[in-house]
Amino acid sequence: MSGGQRVKAKFDLVNDGPFSNAPAEGVLVRLGTMGEIARVRRHTEANLPIYLVEFGKKNWSSAASKEKSA
């Protein structure tokens, strides 16, 4: 796979802490969401590819407000 290739999320991606502007344990990307490979790197010790996938931008603060008011 190369940069720019379209991919689909195979499961929900949940915020386990690194995104402070997103709700804790909130879903960042839903199953089936289309994204695009932005970069491919390699973990040298494990000899495995690491893919940086962009799924678009979202305003997490407004999404958190909507969830609280619902």
Beta strands, then each sheet from edge to edge (+ up, - down):
strand 1: 6-8
strand 2: 13-14
strand 3: 27-29
strand 4: 34-43
strand 5: 48-54
sheet 1: 1+ 4- 5+
sheet 2: 2+ 3-
end
